[in-house]
Structures are given as structure tokens and as C-alpha cells.
Amino acid sequence: MKITLNKTNFEMILNNFQSFLDKKDSSQITSHIYLETMGDKLLMKATDYEISIQSKIDILQNAEDGIATIEGKKILPIIKQLKDGEVTLETKDSQILVKQGKAKFKLSTFNAAEFNNATKFPEISENDTKINLDSIDFIKSIEKVAVAADSSAHKIDNHRIELTGTLIDVKDYYCNFVGTDTRRLAIIRQNTQSIGTQLSIIIPKRAILEIKKLFSDDFEIFFSQTMLFVRSQNYAFSTKLINGKYPDYEKIIPKDFKMQLKLPKRDIEEAINLIKSLSVNVKITLDSNGLLFEAMSSEELESASTQIELPLEIPEPITLGMNAQYILDFLRYINVAEFEILINEANMPFMLRDENYSTIIMPVLC
């Protein structure tokens, strides 16, 4: 192989590939990026067995076709230090040369022909099913519910690994996105075209972060029994799915509520942030005259409170205890002046809602 690439474009792809490499053990082929010339394009692949990525970059000059691997952790800082313009890659024996002007670097390579077999690099097949969802809706939905996924379950109980991911529950003509840590549950319903089957898949939180980073709009989503694929003009991404049984989230959602109130987003957000500066948990008392916010501090000599005057149609005062961050996470992802709160009893789950996006919160005992 002997090719010339645009340094800036090459650096951008190398940077995006870093999360997909095994950086702990450079003796593993998964620490390397696979390179293959395909006419006037260079195919690049990387995987750590859990998540995988591939992309193509324009070849400015192709003096000799070939395949190679290059250690991803070492090549990126080298390319970053080179000047803008052209950079040449050339293979010789068991080395790959990186050249620009008088600068020359030699790096070791693996047998590139073994990369696909050794890594079992995943590819989309004709048997995989396409999910017909709007790209932007998909990104926004997984982002909104992923915040409710459990970030500590895998550290405590391996049997709860499914709670660290986001559920995509595809029905006939709609799709539910769900995240929960058992103390709260976030859910979004999106309409979709029927795919002729119903399915439930759990996407790892790490994969969601990479999808958000790599894709913005105009991409396709495919799945198999064990994999999810996301493909755009620039990147093809895949992730292993979490193999677990997700909780029956529909049973958690109350069917009816005794009270349904509209609250001002900005005022509530300001009040919660004030109280949160002293206490993680906040107590909110709602009555016909408005809302009283109080810190649930364990220190007897410490307190914090603030009020919002607001006429509410409520039969009798009710007090809710909650984790302040849960309501702030919900408010962060809505872009409206008002949202709904739906309540039954003080010690029962309550709901925050904005159109098709809801969060059900388990109360904290006051």
C-alpha cells in the first residue's frame, strides 16, 4: 500500500475511532485500525468487540493498493502534530510508514488479512430488519430517556445489567423508548411505520453516547437478534445489544391520576436549583395558592425554602418528596413554557409530562 490522504480528514476520522479501540493492550489486534484501499477510497474499521465502526476517506493519490493495520492510539498524536495538507501512508514488510515532507514515522502492523476473522467484524446483512424512524426523533428520544438509565447497576448486581441500557420497544405502529433505574422511569412514544413484527431491544448506554457523537440526521437503523446497526453516508456503526429481560415498564405507569396540574417550567427549575444547592432531596407542598419548596436536609440546624405563588385547582394540600435531579433532568429536555404534573397520593408515583415525553418518579418519604 502507498497512498496519500488529506491530513485534516484523516485526523477527524482517527479522532472519532478512538472510543472503539482497545487502548490497554497494544498486542491485541483490536488496538489497531484496519485500512483497505477501495479504488479512490480508503476503508477504515475499528472495534473492541462490543462496539464497531467503519468509514471511508478520499484517497488523493493511490500509487499502490493494499491492506494494513495501524495502532490507533499511536497514530493520532502523530497526525495531530503534522501540518495541514497531505500525508502519505506506505507499507513495507511488517511496518507502516507515515510521511510528510522530511518527517517520517515507522509503526508496527498486524497481519491485516486476519483482522475481519479475528475480530468477527459485524456487517449488516439482508436478514436484518430496518426500523422506520425519523433520524432526529431517534437521537432526541434515546438522549431523553438514557438519563434515567441506571449508571451503577452493573457495579452492584450483574443480573440488573439491562437497567444500564435504553429499551426500544417496537409495536405495530409506534415505538416506545424507555429508561429506568427503578426509582424513576422515562418514556417517549414515537409513531413509526409497521415493520411487520414486534420487538424489544436494549441498547447499552455507551453505544448511545457514540451514536449521539457520530450521527445527527439522515441515517438508517437496522437490528438483528444480537446487534444494532446505524448507517449514514459517513459512518457505519454497530453495537452488541444487552442480553437481558427488561422490567415490565407498562405496569409501572399509573393508568389514572386524581390531579392534573400545569406548572411553569422556568419558575420550577429556578426553585429546584435553589433548594438543591443545600439538599439533593426536595419537599414540594402544593395547595390552592401555589407551591412551597423545602430542603430535606439531615442537619437539624440547616434549612432552605422558597415559594411560587400560583393559583392551582387542587382539592387539598399535598406534599411530595423527590430527588431534585430527577425533575431537573426532565425539565432539561423539554422546550415549553409549561409542563404537566399528574398526582394520586403523596406516597405514590407521580408523573411529569410534556406531550409524548413522560417521567414517572417514585417519591421520597418526607
Backbone hydrogen bonds, N-H to C=O, Kabsch-Sander energy under -0.5 kcal/mol:
donor,donor_aa,acceptor,acceptor_aa,energy
2,K,64,E,-2.4
3,I,89,L,-2.5
4,T,61,Q,-2.3
5,L,87,V,-3.1
6,N,58,D,-0.5
7,K,5,L,-0.5
7,K,85,G,-3.0
10,F,6,N,-2.3
11,E,7,K,-2.4
12,M,8,T,-2.0
13,I,9,N,-1.8
14,L,10,F,-2.4
15,N,11,E,-2.4
16,N,12,M,-1.8
17,F,13,I,-1.5
18,Q,14,L,-0.7
18,Q,15,N,-0.8
20,F,17,F,-1.9
21,L,18,Q,-1.4
22,D,30,T,-1.8
23,K,21,L,-1.0
28,Q,25,D,-1.6
31,S,28,Q,-2.0
32,H,29,I,-1.7
33,I,70,I,-3.1
34,Y,45,K,-2.5
35,L,68,A,-3.2
36,E,43,L,-1.9
37,T,66,G,-2.2
38,M,41,K,-3.4
41,K,38,M,-1.2
42,L,57,I,-2.7
43,L,36,E,-3.3
43,L,41,K,-0.5
44,M,55,S,-3.1
45,K,34,Y,-1.8
46,A,53,I,-2.2
48,D,51,I,-1.7
52,S,238,S,-2.7
53,I,46,A,-2.5
54,Q,236,A,-1.6
55,S,44,M,-2.2
56,K,234,N,-0.6
57,I,42,L,-1.7
59,I,40,D,-2.8
60,L,4,T,-2.5
60,L,58,D,-0.6
61,Q,4,T,-1.2
63,A,2,K,-1.9
63,A,61,Q,-0.6
64,E,2,K,-1.6
68,A,35,L,-2.4
70,I,33,I,-1.7
71,E,108,S,-0.5
72,G,31,S,-1.8
73,K,31,S,-0.6
75,I,71,E,-2.2
76,L,72,G,-1.3
78,I,74,K,-1.0
79,I,75,I,-2.5
80,K,76,L,-2.4
81,Q,77,P,-1.2
81,Q,78,I,-0.6
82,L,78,I,-0.7
82,L,79,I,-0.8
87,V,5,L,-2.3
88,T,99,K,-2.8
89,L,3,I,-2.6
90,E,97,L,-2.1
91,T,1,M,-2.5
92,K,95,Q,-2.6
95,Q,92,K,-2.0
96,I,107,L,-2.8
97,L,90,E,-4.1
98,V,105,F,-2.7
99,K,88,T,-2.6
99,K,97,L,-0.5
100,Q,103,A,-2.2
103,A,100,Q,-2.3
105,F,98,V,-2.3
107,L,96,I,-2.3
109,T,94,S,-1.7
112,A,110,F,-1.1
114,E,111,N,-1.8
115,F,112,A,-1.6
118,A,114,E,-3.0
119,T,115,F,-2.5
120,K,116,N,-1.0
121,F,116,N,-1.4
128,D,125,S,-1.4
129,T,223,F,-2.4
131,I,221,I,-2.5
132,N,130,K,-0.6
133,L,131,I,-1.6
138,F,134,D,-2.3
139,I,135,S,-2.1
140,K,136,I,-2.5
141,S,137,D,-2.4
142,I,138,F,-2.3
143,E,139,I,-1.8
144,K,140,K,-2.1
145,V,141,S,-1.9
146,A,142,I,-1.8
147,V,143,E,-0.7
148,A,145,V,-1.6
149,A,146,A,-1.3
150,D,163,L,-2.5
150,D,180,T,-0.9
151,S,149,A,-0.6
155,K,152,S,-1.1
156,I,152,S,-1.1
156,I,153,A,-0.7
157,D,153,A,-3.1
160,R,157,D,-2.3
161,I,158,N,-1.3
163,L,160,R,-1.8
164,T,161,I,-1.6
165,G,162,E,-1.2
166,T,203,I,-2.5
167,L,178,V,-2.7
168,I,201,I,-3.0
169,D,167,L,-0.6
169,D,176,N,-3.0
170,V,168,I,-0.7
170,V,199,L,-2.5
171,K,169,D,-0.5
171,K,174,Y,-2.9
175,C,190,Q,-2.9
176,N,169,D,-2.6
177,F,188,I,-2.8
178,V,167,L,-2.4
179,G,186,A,-2.2
181,D,184,R,-1.4
182,T,184,R,-0.7
185,L,360,I,-2.3
186,A,179,G,-2.9
187,I,358,S,-2.7
188,I,177,F,-2.0
189,R,356,N,-1.4
190,Q,175,C,-2.8
190,Q,188,I,-0.5
192,T,173,Y,-2.0
193,Q,132,N,-1.0
199,L,170,V,-1.6
201,I,168,I,-2.2
203,I,166,T,-3.0
203,I,201,I,-0.5
208,I,204,P,-1.7
209,L,205,K,-1.9
210,E,206,R,-1.6
211,I,207,A,-2.5
212,K,208,I,-2.4
213,K,209,L,-1.4
214,L,210,E,-2.3
215,F,211,I,-2.4
220,E,231,R,-3.0
221,I,131,I,-0.5
222,F,229,F,-2.6
223,F,129,T,-1.9
224,S,227,M,-2.7
228,L,239,T,-2.2
229,F,222,F,-3.2
230,V,237,F,-2.6
231,R,220,E,-2.6
232,S,235,Y,-3.1
236,A,54,Q,-2.2
237,F,230,V,-3.4
238,S,52,S,-2.2
239,T,228,L,-2.0
240,K,50,E,-2.4
241,L,226,T,-2.7
242,I,202,I,-2.6
244,G,242,I,-1.1
246,Y,244,G,-0.7
249,Y,247,P,-2.0
251,K,248,D,-1.3
252,I,248,D,-0.6
252,I,249,Y,-0.8
253,I,249,Y,-1.0
258,K,343,I,-1.1
259,M,343,I,-2.5
261,L,341,I,-2.6
263,L,339,F,-2.9
265,K,337,A,-2.6
268,I,264,P,-2.1
269,E,265,K,-2.7
270,E,266,R,-2.2
271,A,267,D,-2.2
272,I,268,I,-2.7
273,N,269,E,-2.2
274,L,270,E,-1.9
275,I,271,A,-2.1
276,K,272,I,-2.6
277,S,273,N,-0.9
277,S,274,L,-0.7
278,L,275,I,-2.0
279,S,275,I,-2.2
282,V,322,M,-2.8
283,K,294,E,-3.3
284,I,282,V,-0.5
284,I,320,L,-3.1
285,T,283,K,-0.5
285,T,292,L,-2.6
286,L,284,I,-0.6
286,L,318,I,-2.9
287,D,290,G,-2.4
290,G,287,D,-1.2
291,L,308,I,-2.5
292,L,285,T,-2.3
293,F,306,T,-3.2
294,E,283,K,-2.5
295,A,304,A,-2.4
296,M,281,N,-2.1
297,S,295,A,-0.9
300,E,298,S,-0.5
302,E,299,E,-1.4
306,T,293,F,-1.9
308,I,291,L,-2.4
310,L,289,N,-2.0
310,L,308,I,-0.6
312,L,288,S,-1.6
314,I,312,L,-1.5
318,I,286,L,-2.1
320,L,284,I,-2.9
322,M,282,V,-2.3
324,A,280,V,-2.9
324,A,322,M,-0.6
326,Y,323,N,-1.0
327,I,323,N,-1.0
328,L,324,A,-1.8
329,D,325,Q,-2.6
330,F,326,Y,-1.5
331,L,327,I,-2.4
332,R,328,L,-2.0
333,Y,329,D,-0.7
333,Y,330,F,-1.1
334,I,331,L,-1.3
339,F,263,L,-2.2
340,E,353,R,-2.7
341,I,261,L,-2.6
342,L,351,M,-2.8
343,I,259,M,-2.3
348,M,345,E,-1.6
350,F,361,I,-1.8
351,M,342,L,-2.5
352,L,359,T,-2.6
353,R,340,E,-2.5
354,D,357,Y,-2.7
357,Y,354,D,-2.2
358,S,187,I,-2.6
358,S,356,N,-0.5
359,T,352,L,-2.5
360,I,185,L,-3.0
361,I,350,F,-2.7
361,I,359,T,-0.5
362,M,183,R,-2.7
364,V,321,G,-2.6
